[in-house]
């Protein structure tokens, strides 16, 4: 069977275009590869810096160690257990004693203050105090706060460590770390991207030096690992924890807690602005109340704990963290809500 000459010529043209396209793609790949090799030899690092992980925690078995952060004006004493938690409570529960765990970032941990002066300590003392003539209640509070933590990290730490302490209530404080802008979210660091676009973003950020040069040529502040929520540079970043990722972590925690009758609570702590009457709206609060309403989860909001003239409750050399008095007062202010959640 003979084909018309015109069809044969068109077929050859199509095959020629396809061949040129394939050769062009192959050439581009070679150029990109050589560019990547050259940039690696030149010492250019990828956008994502290896060693950053969503699954770290404090050094275990610290014994009255003196700590001082790079921006701290004073040292403070810290003791941790074998799990890296700032607590002396054993995993084994004492009969008849209720257990509450608090989880969150450095404020929950008690950064800047000595052992015995954290939010957990203030909450425990208030829960154990007699109320309206009733005898003291047997309640202990586990400090599971970790500096720099997001709610995704809190959910990870709960699975890895805190669940073994079988707390009756777990208060997860929503931290501002959740809303910082990053190249790879904490959940993606743990599990990888959930969509094709996310997987491509992670691959480029983790491996491509040319992508890093492109970022640096197009956007400002690319050298920052995290941008604050208001720092909109136009660069395609994601929240360190999206609402969906936070809900997923909370759902998993609630399911585990339910196996022994425990419950999850959501908390918010005061900033210096709240303590001086300039707090205003807080990102994440509306989400927390919506989640709480949908899943019957109580929200403990301690932002108005101490009045609007309480600026002295923060550290004098670090307004981002509470002083010992502030921790104890904030912890005590949450006791009525926690007591109500525990029941009679």
Secondary structure, 3 states (H helix, E strand, C coil): CCCCHHHHHHHHHHHHHHHHHHHHHHHHHHHHHHHHHHHHHCCCCCCCCCCCCCCCCCCCCCCCEEECCCCCCCCEEECCCCCCCCCCCCCCCCCCCEEEEEECCHHHHCCCCCCCCCHHHHHHHHHHCCCCCCCCCCEEEEECCCCCCCHHHHHHHHHHCHHHHCCCEEEEECCHHHHCEECCCHHHHHHCCCCHHHHHHHHHHHHCHHHHHHHHHHCCCCCCCCECCCCCCCCCCEECCCHHHHHHHHHHHHHHHHCCCCEEEEEECCCHHHHCCCCCCCCCHHHHHHHHHHHCCCEEECCCCCCCCCHHHEECCEEEEECHHHHHHHHHHCHHHHHHHHCC
